[in-house]
Amino acid sequence: MDIVLMGPPGAGKGTQAARLQEKTGLVHLSTGDLLRRHVADRTELGNQAYGCMSRGELVPDELVTTMALDQVFSPPYTSGVLFDGFPRTRAQAVALEEALASRQRRVAAVLCLTAPDELLLQRLTGRRACGDCGAGYHLLDKPPAADGVCDACGGGLLSRDDDSEETARIRLRDHHTVGAPVEDHYVRAGLLHRVDGTGGVPEVTERLLDALPLTVP
Ligand code: AP5
């Protein structure tokens, strides 16, 4: 089964996808994470994507689509993917549908997290992650015991380049214009479920599980 998890920056897609993967067996595929890995490894794709990402703009469709679809038909993604941050444009949605259909697969549901912009901005600007082990923190909701230091491994905490207030505002503004046609596309296909992304992390997970068209043990 293939599921799309969408929503604005900071809606909780990455946080929730990790929890849903644990509870459902769907395998999390985040185009943002894949792109950040390419940037860190200084691959050709990473070099091409870096400018767009640091300005808070979308990476061109053909680059992201090729990168995502290259993964989907190989282990561990062969029996079902939880897409996070993909598709983000109508062209990406169509490319995904065509690719899945060629292997008798299809998007079974689209879960769209919603939250007000001010909350999203607070989540983005307060996000931190350990530069060594990757553990996630939030300055308000999940602060580390010592400022700037990872509780788990003692590594230094970093914020994402695109989480500055200025860039986060650009990402949110653009999401509303670029994201709307994708939502409409999935509404017309009868696949879109809007899920309230406010409240605590476990509460949002329960809402997402309720909206998923599968039985969770
Ligand atoms: P990407 O990494 O996908 O970023 P995004 O969509 O902007 O989403 P975020 O990762 O910022 O937020 P999230 O919704 O995952 O929230 P999270 O769970 O981390 O993409 C980055 C860039 O890559 C894009 O700008 C673009 O340039 C490029 N890109 C990626 N995919 C692309 C595509 N398909 N096409 C073109 N370009 C693409 O949570 C955020 C914070 O809030 C965390 O600190 C978390 O702990 C906290 N939090 C989450 N939920 C809660 C809660 N319920 N209560 C309290 N705190 C919470």
py3Dmol code that shows the C-alpha trace and the ligand (Angstrom):
import py3Dmol

protein = """\
ATOM      1  CA  MET A   1       0.000   0.000   0.000  1.00  0.00           C
ATOM      2  CA  ASP A   2       1.281   3.482  -0.879  1.00  0.00           C
ATOM      3  CA  ILE A   3       0.275   6.468   1.248  1.00  0.00           C
ATOM      4  CA  VAL A   4       1.095  10.161   0.817  1.00  0.00           C
ATOM      5  CA  LEU A   5       1.613  12.318   3.898  1.00  0.00           C
ATOM      6  CA  MET A   6       1.462  15.985   2.976  1.00  0.00           C
ATOM      7  CA  GLY A   7       1.083  19.358   4.638  1.00  0.00           C
ATOM      8  CA  PRO A   8       2.896  22.648   5.103  1.00  0.00           C
ATOM      9  CA  PRO A   9       6.461  22.961   6.417  1.00  0.00           C
ATOM     10  CA  GLY A  10       6.465  22.212  10.143  1.00  0.00           C
ATOM     11  CA  ALA A  11       3.112  20.399  10.064  1.00  0.00           C
ATOM     12  CA  GLY A  12       4.818  17.343  11.579  1.00  0.00           C
ATOM     13  CA  LYS A  13       5.242  15.136   8.500  1.00  0.00           C
ATOM     14  CA  GLY A  14       8.700  13.847   9.448  1.00  0.00           C
ATOM     15  CA  THR A  15       7.796  13.392  13.116  1.00  0.00           C
ATOM     16  CA  GLN A  16       4.613  11.529  12.321  1.00  0.00           C
ATOM     17  CA  ALA A  17       6.038   9.486   9.436  1.00  0.00           C
ATOM     18  CA  ALA A  18       8.625   7.958  11.800  1.00  0.00           C
ATOM     19  CA  ARG A  19       5.860   6.984  14.236  1.00  0.00           C
ATOM     20  CA  LEU A  20       3.562   5.649  11.501  1.00  0.00           C
ATOM     21  CA  GLN A  21       6.403   3.573  10.072  1.00  0.00           C
ATOM     22  CA  GLU A  22       6.846   1.935  13.478  1.00  0.00           C
ATOM     23  CA  LYS A  23       3.127   1.262  13.886  1.00  0.00           C
ATOM     24  CA  THR A  24       2.188   0.219  10.337  1.00  0.00           C
ATOM     25  CA  GLY A  25       5.226  -1.232   8.575  1.00  0.00           C
ATOM     26  CA  LEU A  26       4.925   1.335   5.775  1.00  0.00           C
ATOM     27  CA  VAL A  27       8.404   2.524   4.821  1.00  0.00           C
ATOM     28  CA  HIS A  28       9.078   6.258   5.202  1.00  0.00           C
ATOM     29  CA  LEU A  29      10.502   8.036   2.151  1.00  0.00           C
ATOM     30  CA  SER A  30      11.231  11.749   2.656  1.00  0.00           C
ATOM     31  CA  THR A  31      12.373  13.711  -0.397  1.00  0.00           C
ATOM     32  CA  GLY A  32      13.639  16.460   1.936  1.00  0.00           C
ATOM     33  CA  ASP A  33      15.876  13.937   3.768  1.00  0.00           C
ATOM     34  CA  LEU A  34      17.098  12.431   0.472  1.00  0.00           C
ATOM     35  CA  LEU A  35      17.922  15.883  -0.886  1.00  0.00           C
ATOM     36  CA  ARG A  36      19.735  16.924   2.312  1.00  0.00           C
ATOM     37  CA  ARG A  37      21.832  13.734   2.051  1.00  0.00           C
ATOM     38  CA  HIS A  38      22.733  14.613  -1.561  1.00  0.00           C
ATOM     39  CA  VAL A  39      23.708  18.131  -0.453  1.00  0.00           C
ATOM     40  CA  ALA A  40      25.851  16.790   2.418  1.00  0.00           C
ATOM     41  CA  ASP A  41      27.538  14.297   0.066  1.00  0.00           C
ATOM     42  CA  ARG A  42      28.058  17.068  -2.537  1.00  0.00           C
ATOM     43  CA  THR A  43      26.637  14.941  -5.328  1.00  0.00           C
ATOM     44  CA  GLU A  44      25.746  16.581  -8.636  1.00  0.00           C
ATOM     45  CA  LEU A  45      22.060  16.491  -7.653  1.00  0.00           C
ATOM     46  CA  GLY A  46      22.920  17.954  -4.248  1.00  0.00           C
ATOM     47  CA  ASN A  47      24.840  20.808  -5.861  1.00  0.00           C
ATOM     48  CA  GLN A  48      21.929  21.503  -8.205  1.00  0.00           C
ATOM     49  CA  ALA A  49      19.357  21.400  -5.373  1.00  0.00           C
ATOM     50  CA  TYR A  50      21.303  23.360  -2.751  1.00  0.00           C
ATOM     51  CA  GLY A  51      20.474  26.884  -3.965  1.00  0.00           C
ATOM     52  CA  CYS A  52      16.715  26.238  -4.156  1.00  0.00           C
ATOM     53  CA  MET A  53      16.650  24.569  -0.757  1.00  0.00           C
ATOM     54  CA  SER A  54      18.589  27.307   1.014  1.00  0.00           C
ATOM     55  CA  ARG A  55      16.275  29.954  -0.464  1.00  0.00           C
ATOM     56  CA  GLY A  56      13.241  27.952   0.688  1.00  0.00           C
ATOM     57  CA  GLU A  57      12.143  27.254  -2.897  1.00  0.00           C
ATOM     58  CA  LEU A  58      11.094  23.945  -4.393  1.00  0.00           C
ATOM     59  CA  VAL A  59      13.696  21.925  -6.273  1.00  0.00           C
ATOM     60  CA  PRO A  60      12.726  21.498  -9.980  1.00  0.00           C
ATOM     61  CA  ASP A  61      10.204  18.714 -10.624  1.00  0.00           C
ATOM     62  CA  GLU A  62      12.389  16.625 -12.909  1.00  0.00           C
ATOM     63  CA  LEU A  63      15.239  16.405 -10.368  1.00  0.00           C
ATOM     64  CA  VAL A  64      13.007  15.451  -7.437  1.00  0.00           C
ATOM     65  CA  THR A  65      10.812  13.098  -9.407  1.00  0.00           C
ATOM     66  CA  THR A  66      13.731  11.135 -10.833  1.00  0.00           C
ATOM     67  CA  MET A  67      15.349  10.933  -7.394  1.00  0.00           C
ATOM     68  CA  ALA A  68      12.145   9.728  -5.674  1.00  0.00           C
ATOM     69  CA  LEU A  69      11.045   7.267  -8.359  1.00  0.00           C
ATOM     70  CA  ASP A  70      14.536   5.757  -8.463  1.00  0.00           C
ATOM     71  CA  GLN A  71      13.903   4.505  -4.921  1.00  0.00           C
ATOM     72  CA  VAL A  72      10.316   3.338  -5.031  1.00  0.00           C
ATOM     73  CA  PHE A  73      10.739   0.002  -6.796  1.00  0.00           C
ATOM     74  CA  SER A  74      13.751  -1.214  -4.840  1.00  0.00           C
ATOM     75  CA  PRO A  75      14.005  -2.615  -1.306  1.00  0.00           C
ATOM     76  CA  PRO A  76      12.932  -1.573   1.266  1.00  0.00           C
ATOM     77  CA  TYR A  77      10.178   0.276  -0.635  1.00  0.00           C
ATOM     78  CA  THR A  78       8.730  -2.543  -2.731  1.00  0.00           C
ATOM     79  CA  SER A  79       5.711  -3.388  -0.596  1.00  0.00           C
ATOM     80  CA  GLY A  80       4.498   0.064   0.338  1.00  0.00           C
ATOM     81  CA  VAL A  81       5.770   3.580   0.862  1.00  0.00           C
ATOM     82  CA  LEU A  82       4.794   6.376   3.185  1.00  0.00           C
ATOM     83  CA  PHE A  83       5.717   9.388   1.049  1.00  0.00           C
ATOM     84  CA  ASP A  84       6.688  12.483   3.054  1.00  0.00           C
ATOM     85  CA  GLY A  85       6.983  15.761   1.135  1.00  0.00           C
ATOM     86  CA  PHE A  86       6.383  14.125  -2.245  1.00  0.00           C
ATOM     87  CA  PRO A  87       4.513  14.825  -4.443  1.00  0.00           C
ATOM     88  CA  ARG A  88       4.524  18.572  -3.961  1.00  0.00           C
ATOM     89  CA  THR A  89       3.335  19.735  -7.370  1.00  0.00           C
ATOM     90  CA  ARG A  90       0.657  18.433  -9.698  1.00  0.00           C
ATOM     91  CA  ALA A  91       3.363  17.315 -12.178  1.00  0.00           C
ATOM     92  CA  GLN A  92       5.007  15.235  -9.424  1.00  0.00           C
ATOM     93  CA  ALA A  93       1.628  13.727  -8.475  1.00  0.00           C
ATOM     94  CA  VAL A  94       0.946  12.670 -12.061  1.00  0.00           C
ATOM     95  CA  ALA A  95       4.464  11.228 -12.482  1.00  0.00           C
ATOM     96  CA  LEU A  96       4.054   9.233  -9.262  1.00  0.00           C
ATOM     97  CA  GLU A  97       0.669   7.848 -10.307  1.00  0.00           C
ATOM     98  CA  GLU A  98       1.981   6.791 -13.706  1.00  0.00           C
ATOM     99  CA  ALA A  99       5.047   5.125 -12.221  1.00  0.00           C
ATOM    100  CA  LEU A 100       3.028   3.250  -9.582  1.00  0.00           C
ATOM    101  CA  ALA A 101       0.409   2.175 -12.132  1.00  0.00           C
ATOM    102  CA  SER A 102       3.156   0.640 -14.290  1.00  0.00           C
ATOM    103  CA  ARG A 103       3.772  -1.790 -11.380  1.00  0.00           C
ATOM    104  CA  GLN A 104       0.090  -2.317 -10.472  1.00  0.00           C
ATOM    105  CA  ARG A 105       0.415  -0.019  -7.477  1.00  0.00           C
ATOM    106  CA  ARG A 106      -1.518   3.126  -6.577  1.00  0.00           C
ATOM    107  CA  VAL A 107      -1.785   5.820  -3.941  1.00  0.00           C
ATOM    108  CA  ALA A 108      -4.383   4.448  -1.529  1.00  0.00           C
ATOM    109  CA  ALA A 109      -4.824   7.595   0.554  1.00  0.00           C
ATOM    110  CA  VAL A 110      -3.436  11.083   1.035  1.00  0.00           C
ATOM    111  CA  LEU A 111      -3.246  12.378   4.598  1.00  0.00           C
ATOM    112  CA  CYS A 112      -2.894  16.146   4.738  1.00  0.00           C
ATOM    113  CA  LEU A 113      -1.801  17.632   8.072  1.00  0.00           C
ATOM    114  CA  THR A 114      -3.117  21.108   8.824  1.00  0.00           C
ATOM    115  CA  ALA A 115      -2.061  23.743  11.375  1.00  0.00           C
ATOM    116  CA  PRO A 116      -2.123  27.553  11.582  1.00  0.00           C
ATOM    117  CA  ASP A 117       0.897  29.442  10.179  1.00  0.00           C
ATOM    118  CA  GLU A 118       1.960  30.961  13.520  1.00  0.00           C
ATOM    119  CA  LEU A 119       2.220  27.478  15.075  1.00  0.00           C
ATOM    120  CA  LEU A 120       4.119  26.203  12.025  1.00  0.00           C
ATOM    121  CA  LEU A 121       6.571  29.083  12.263  1.00  0.00           C
ATOM    122  CA  GLN A 122       7.147  28.366  15.952  1.00  0.00           C
ATOM    123  CA  ARG A 123       7.788  24.686  15.198  1.00  0.00           C
ATOM    124  CA  LEU A 124      10.244  25.461  12.376  1.00  0.00           C
ATOM    125  CA  THR A 125      12.287  28.158  14.091  1.00  0.00           C
ATOM    126  CA  GLY A 126      12.555  26.090  17.314  1.00  0.00           C
ATOM    127  CA  ARG A 127      13.567  22.840  15.606  1.00  0.00           C
ATOM    128  CA  ARG A 128      17.049  21.490  16.379  1.00  0.00           C
ATOM    129  CA  ALA A 129      18.785  18.197  15.553  1.00  0.00           C
ATOM    130  CA  CYS A 130      21.984  16.599  16.787  1.00  0.00           C
ATOM    131  CA  GLY A 131      24.749  16.951  14.211  1.00  0.00           C
ATOM    132  CA  ASP A 132      26.195  13.586  15.306  1.00  0.00           C
ATOM    133  CA  CYS A 133      23.325  11.154  15.969  1.00  0.00           C
ATOM    134  CA  GLY A 134      20.413  13.050  14.346  1.00  0.00           C
ATOM    135  CA  ALA A 135      18.183  13.053  17.470  1.00  0.00           C
ATOM    136  CA  GLY A 136      15.471  15.700  17.154  1.00  0.00           C
ATOM    137  CA  TYR A 137      14.648  18.480  19.646  1.00  0.00           C
ATOM    138  CA  HIS A 138      12.477  21.559  19.877  1.00  0.00           C
ATOM    139  CA  LEU A 139      13.472  24.590  21.945  1.00  0.00           C
ATOM    140  CA  LEU A 140       9.971  24.929  23.433  1.00  0.00           C
ATOM    141  CA  ASP A 141       8.333  21.500  23.224  1.00  0.00           C
ATOM    142  CA  LYS A 142      11.288  19.153  23.604  1.00  0.00           C
ATOM    143  CA  PRO A 143      14.326  21.085  24.842  1.00  0.00           C
ATOM    144  CA  PRO A 144      17.636  19.329  25.583  1.00  0.00           C
ATOM    145  CA  ALA A 145      18.727  19.157  29.235  1.00  0.00           C
ATOM    146  CA  ALA A 146      21.758  21.385  28.487  1.00  0.00           C
ATOM    147  CA  ASP A 147      21.592  24.224  25.947  1.00  0.00           C
ATOM    148  CA  GLY A 148      22.808  23.168  22.502  1.00  0.00           C
ATOM    149  CA  VAL A 149      23.909  19.682  23.614  1.00  0.00           C
ATOM    150  CA  CYS A 150      22.331  16.373  22.622  1.00  0.00           C
ATOM    151  CA  ASP A 151      20.974  14.390  25.615  1.00  0.00           C
ATOM    152  CA  ALA A 152      21.657  11.100  23.832  1.00  0.00           C
ATOM    153  CA  CYS A 153      25.269  11.470  22.660  1.00  0.00           C
ATOM    154  CA  GLY A 154      26.604  14.868  23.770  1.00  0.00           C
ATOM    155  CA  GLY A 155      26.857  16.089  20.159  1.00  0.00           C
ATOM    156  CA  GLY A 156      26.161  19.709  19.193  1.00  0.00           C
ATOM    157  CA  LEU A 157      22.622  20.703  18.177  1.00  0.00           C
ATOM    158  CA  LEU A 158      22.108  22.404  14.825  1.00  0.00           C
ATOM    159  CA  SER A 159      19.199  24.142  13.137  1.00  0.00           C
ATOM    160  CA  ARG A 160      18.416  23.651   9.470  1.00  0.00           C
ATOM    161  CA  ASP A 161      19.561  26.462   7.127  1.00  0.00           C
ATOM    162  CA  ASP A 162      16.010  26.830   5.834  1.00  0.00           C
ATOM    163  CA  ASP A 163      14.500  27.135   9.347  1.00  0.00           C
ATOM    164  CA  SER A 164      15.523  30.790   9.825  1.00  0.00           C
ATOM    165  CA  GLU A 165      12.406  32.914  10.334  1.00  0.00           C
ATOM    166  CA  GLU A 166      12.862  34.683   6.991  1.00  0.00           C
ATOM    167  CA  THR A 167      13.222  31.468   4.952  1.00  0.00           C
ATOM    168  CA  ALA A 168      10.526  29.631   6.924  1.00  0.00           C
ATOM    169  CA  ARG A 169       8.071  32.443   6.066  1.00  0.00           C
ATOM    170  CA  ILE A 170       8.958  32.087   2.360  1.00  0.00           C
ATOM    171  CA  ARG A 171       8.422  28.296   2.550  1.00  0.00           C
ATOM    172  CA  LEU A 172       5.031  28.741   4.222  1.00  0.00           C
ATOM    173  CA  ARG A 173       3.914  31.415   1.737  1.00  0.00           C
ATOM    174  CA  ASP A 174       4.952  29.279  -1.230  1.00  0.00           C
ATOM    175  CA  HIS A 175       3.328  26.175   0.202  1.00  0.00           C
ATOM    176  CA  HIS A 176      -0.058  27.881   0.098  1.00  0.00           C
ATOM    177  CA  THR A 177       0.265  28.711  -3.616  1.00  0.00           C
ATOM    178  CA  VAL A 178       2.145  25.649  -4.892  1.00  0.00           C
ATOM    179  CA  GLY A 179       0.473  23.139  -2.563  1.00  0.00           C
ATOM    180  CA  ALA A 180      -3.123  24.066  -3.367  1.00  0.00           C
ATOM    181  CA  PRO A 181      -3.278  22.432  -6.845  1.00  0.00           C
ATOM    182  CA  VAL A 182      -1.894  19.152  -5.433  1.00  0.00           C
ATOM    183  CA  GLU A 183      -4.537  19.138  -2.702  1.00  0.00           C
ATOM    184  CA  ASP A 184      -7.231  19.850  -5.330  1.00  0.00           C
ATOM    185  CA  HIS A 185      -5.867  17.028  -7.472  1.00  0.00           C
ATOM    186  CA  TYR A 186      -6.247  14.552  -4.601  1.00  0.00           C
ATOM    187  CA  VAL A 187      -9.651  15.945  -3.531  1.00  0.00           C
ATOM    188  CA  ARG A 188     -10.897  15.302  -7.072  1.00  0.00           C
ATOM    189  CA  ALA A 189      -9.469  11.767  -6.910  1.00  0.00           C
ATOM    190  CA  GLY A 190     -11.398  11.217  -3.648  1.00  0.00           C
ATOM    191  CA  LEU A 191      -8.181  10.391  -1.783  1.00  0.00           C
ATOM    192  CA  LEU A 192      -7.534  13.424   0.445  1.00  0.00           C
ATOM    193  CA  HIS A 193      -8.145  13.260   4.200  1.00  0.00           C
ATOM    194  CA  ARG A 194      -7.415  16.467   6.136  1.00  0.00           C
ATOM    195  CA  VAL A 195      -6.045  15.711   9.597  1.00  0.00           C
ATOM    196  CA  ASP A 196      -5.696  18.288  12.377  1.00  0.00           C
ATOM    197  CA  GLY A 197      -1.951  18.588  13.079  1.00  0.00           C
ATOM    198  CA  THR A 198      -2.292  20.681  16.240  1.00  0.00           C
ATOM    199  CA  GLY A 199      -1.947  19.266  19.741  1.00  0.00           C
ATOM    200  CA  GLY A 200       0.555  16.768  21.079  1.00  0.00           C
ATOM    201  CA  VAL A 201       2.526  14.369  18.886  1.00  0.00           C
ATOM    202  CA  PRO A 202       0.745  11.160  20.125  1.00  0.00           C
ATOM    203  CA  GLU A 203      -2.651  12.803  19.673  1.00  0.00           C
ATOM    204  CA  VAL A 204      -1.870  13.656  16.033  1.00  0.00           C
ATOM    205  CA  THR A 205      -0.587  10.105  15.438  1.00  0.00           C
ATOM    206  CA  GLU A 206      -3.925   8.706  16.648  1.00  0.00           C
ATOM    207  CA  ARG A 207      -5.813  10.980  14.251  1.00  0.00           C
ATOM    208  CA  LEU A 208      -3.609   9.852  11.354  1.00  0.00           C
ATOM    209  CA  LEU A 209      -4.053   6.177  12.227  1.00  0.00           C
ATOM    210  CA  ASP A 210      -7.826   6.694  12.297  1.00  0.00           C
ATOM    211  CA  ALA A 211      -7.655   8.167   8.793  1.00  0.00           C
ATOM    212  CA  LEU A 212      -5.463   5.387   7.347  1.00  0.00           C
ATOM    213  CA  PRO A 213      -7.270   2.794   5.241  1.00  0.00           C
ATOM    214  CA  LEU A 214      -5.592  -0.145   6.971  1.00  0.00           C
ATOM    215  CA  THR A 215      -5.902  -2.119  10.148  1.00  0.00           C
ATOM    216  CA  VAL A 216      -3.105  -1.560  12.642  1.00  0.00           C
ATOM    217  CA  PRO A 217      -2.435  -4.437  15.046  1.00  0.00           C
TER     218      PRO A 217
END
"""
ligand_1 = """\
57
AP5
P 11.278 18.976 3.617
O 12.359 18.434 4.449
O 10.241 18.065 3.081
O 10.659 20.172 4.433
P 9.153 20.652 4.663
O 8.086 20.078 3.856
O 9.296 22.124 4.586
O 8.828 20.060 6.025
P 9.674 20.074 7.317
O 10.664 18.953 7.310
O 10.235 21.447 7.580
O 8.538 19.895 8.404
P 7.709 18.606 8.805
O 6.308 18.770 8.375
O 8.415 17.354 8.425
O 7.742 18.818 10.365
P 8.599 18.060 11.487
O 7.983 16.752 11.776
O 10.043 18.095 11.182
O 11.874 19.758 2.359
C 12.943 20.667 2.506
C 13.232 21.324 1.149
O 13.598 20.308 0.198
C 12.049 22.036 0.503
O 11.909 23.365 0.960
C 12.448 21.964 -0.970
O 13.446 22.906 -1.265
C 13.056 20.591 -1.085
N 12.059 19.545 -1.418
C 11.698 18.467 -0.655
N 10.772 17.726 -1.266
C 10.537 18.348 -2.465
C 9.656 18.066 -3.543
N 8.833 16.996 -3.530
N 9.660 18.921 -4.608
C 10.500 19.989 -4.650
N 11.349 20.319 -3.650
C 11.366 19.495 -2.565
O 8.299 19.021 12.726
C 8.843 20.325 12.795
C 9.168 20.654 14.270
O 7.957 20.663 15.013
C 10.073 19.622 14.949
O 10.917 20.300 15.851
C 9.103 18.709 15.708
O 9.690 18.160 16.863
C 7.999 19.699 16.065
N 6.675 19.048 16.102
C 6.124 18.255 15.149
N 4.885 17.879 15.521
C 4.654 18.449 16.732
C 3.539 18.441 17.626
N 2.409 17.754 17.350
N 3.641 19.140 18.772
C 4.774 19.855 19.057
N 5.859 19.893 18.250
C 5.796 19.200 17.098
"""
view = py3Dmol.view(width=600, height=400)
view.addModel(protein, "pdb")
view.setStyle({"model": 0}, {"cartoon": {"style": "trace"}})
view.addModel(ligand_1, "xyz")
view.setStyle({"model": 1}, {"stick": {}})
view.zoomTo()
view.show()
